[in-house]
Amino acid sequence: MAGGRCNLLLTVLLAAWVAAETEEEARPERASLPAEQSMVLPMTASNWTLVLEGEWMLKFYAPWCPSCQQTDAEWETFAKIGELLHISVGKVDVIQEPGLSGRFFVTTLPAFFHAKDGIFRRYRGPGVYEDLQNYIIQKKWQSVEPLTGWKSPASLTMSGMAGLFTISGNIWHLHNYFTVTLGIPAWCSYVVFIMATLILGLFMGLVLVLISECFCGSVPRHLSEHAEQNQKSQEAHRADQLQDVEEEKDDSNEEENKDSLVDDEEEKEDFGDEDEAEEEEEEDNLAAGVDEETGDTQDPGPPREAREEVELEATEGGAPEQPRSPGTEAAEDTLRQRKSQHAEKGP
């Protein structure tokens, strides 16, 4: 009986040893088994054109984004049933692929896009497995306005945007290399970028000048001579026009001066005629006044013979002449002044 117990114990120990050996042999095999392969296809600038054919769902994320990390498991689950839904699932790391983020103009993370035969739409729902599945099965994407025209990722405009984002991403990586890896101060990095920008601008300007010289070239000699002749003829024509205008102005000024002189002479003649008429009227009035005064002052007196005798006696006796009245003298003076003024105006 004791021998039977010993045999049983040996059997148990042998079985335990075999199991231990088997487990040790199985551990390397388990460690050598690959991890479960992800069904999400990483998209890069080299293979993004695959989304132009068929139906796709894309996710834009960043490793440091907490919201993106929360949707990773849901996105993996959604990718596993992609074959059943006849849809491909991809993801884009905006840190590694800044050009694609610029091409799709991604401004928030995470960002989801649906693509159907090259027509893109923005998915704005939650990144939950059930919602994503319903979005495809129920074709809710048909009610979403597509990105057409210049907004389409395949357009020329967004290709230029992708180039700008790529350049900015490379500059950012280079700045991190200077400041983190090499330990250069940030202001030194900024100075380097400023100098590089100036040098690049000068170089591009030189290239543009050379290209213009190559395509345009120098103007042929006969064309330049013809252009000079045309310019000289135009200048001569302009000079002739200016001279004609000046001559016309001089002629018009001379005519105006002549007209003004003629008008002045006519006015003088009119004034002279008026003065003569006034002088004649005044002379007539003075003569009439003198006659009236002489008629009033002289008495009827004796006959002619008696008057002659009286005058003879007066002359013989040296009697003084009869004085004239003051009115007559004033009239004579005025008449003499008028005659002198008329004589002065006459020449």
FENNOR-V568190 format. One record per backbone hydrogen bond with DSSP energy under -1.0 kcal/mol. CO is the residue of the C=O (numbers start at 1). NH is the residue of the N-H. If there is no record, write none. Layout:
[[CO;NH] [CO;NH]]
This chain:
[[1;5] [2;6] [3;7] [4;8] [5;9] [6;10] [7;11] [8;12] [9;13] [10;14] [11;15] [12;16] [13;17] [14;18] [15;19] [16;20] [17;21] [18;22] [19;23] [20;24] [21;25] [22;26] [23;27] [26;30] [27;31] [28;32] [41;91] [47;50] [48;51] [49;52] [50;53] [54;117] [55;88] [56;115] [57;90] [58;113] [59;92] [60;111] [61;94] [62;65] [65;69] [66;70] [71;75] [72;76] [73;77] [74;78] [75;79] [76;80] [79;82] [81;85] [82;87] [88;57] [89;41] [90;59] [91;43] [92;61] [93;97] [97;101] [98;102] [99;103] [100;104] [101;106] [111;60] [112;123] [113;58] [114;121] [115;56] [116;119] [119;116] [120;147] [121;114] [126;128] [128;132] [129;133] [130;134] [131;135] [132;136] [133;137] [134;138] [135;140] [139;142] [140;143] [141;144] [146;148] [148;151] [149;152] [152;155] [155;159] [156;160] [157;161] [158;162] [159;163] [160;164] [161;165] [162;166] [163;167] [164;168] [165;169] [166;170] [167;171] [168;172] [169;173] [170;174] [171;175] [172;176] [173;177] [174;178] [175;179] [176;180] [176;181] [177;182] [178;184] [185;189] [186;190] [187;191] [188;192] [189;193] [190;194] [191;195] [192;196] [193;197] [194;198] [195;199] [196;200] [197;201] [198;202] [199;203] [200;204] [201;205] [202;206] [203;207] [204;208] [205;209] [206;210] [207;211] [208;212] [209;213] [210;214] [211;215] [212;216] [213;217] [220;224] [221;225] [222;226] [223;227] [224;228] [225;229] [226;230] [227;231] [228;232] [229;233] [230;234] [231;235] [232;236] [233;237] [234;238] [235;239] [236;240] [237;241] [238;242] [239;243] [240;244] [241;245] [242;246] [243;247] [244;248] [245;249] [246;250] [247;251] [248;252] [249;253] [250;254] [251;255] [252;256] [253;257] [254;258] [255;259] [256;260] [257;261] [258;262] [259;263] [260;264] [261;265] [262;266] [263;267] [264;268] [265;269] [266;270] [267;271] [268;272] [269;273] [270;274] [271;275] [272;276] [273;277] [274;278] [275;279] [276;280] [277;281] [278;282] [279;283] [280;284] [281;285] [282;286] [283;287] [284;288] [285;289] [286;290] [287;291] [288;292] [289;293] [290;294] [291;295] [292;296] [293;297] [294;298] [303;307] [304;308] [305;309] [306;310] [307;311] [308;312] [309;313] [310;314] [311;315] [312;316] [313;317] [314;319] [325;329] [326;330] [327;331] [328;332] [329;333] [330;334] [331;335] [332;336] [333;337] [334;338] [335;339] [336;340] [337;341] [338;342] [339;343] [340;344] [341;345] [342;346]]
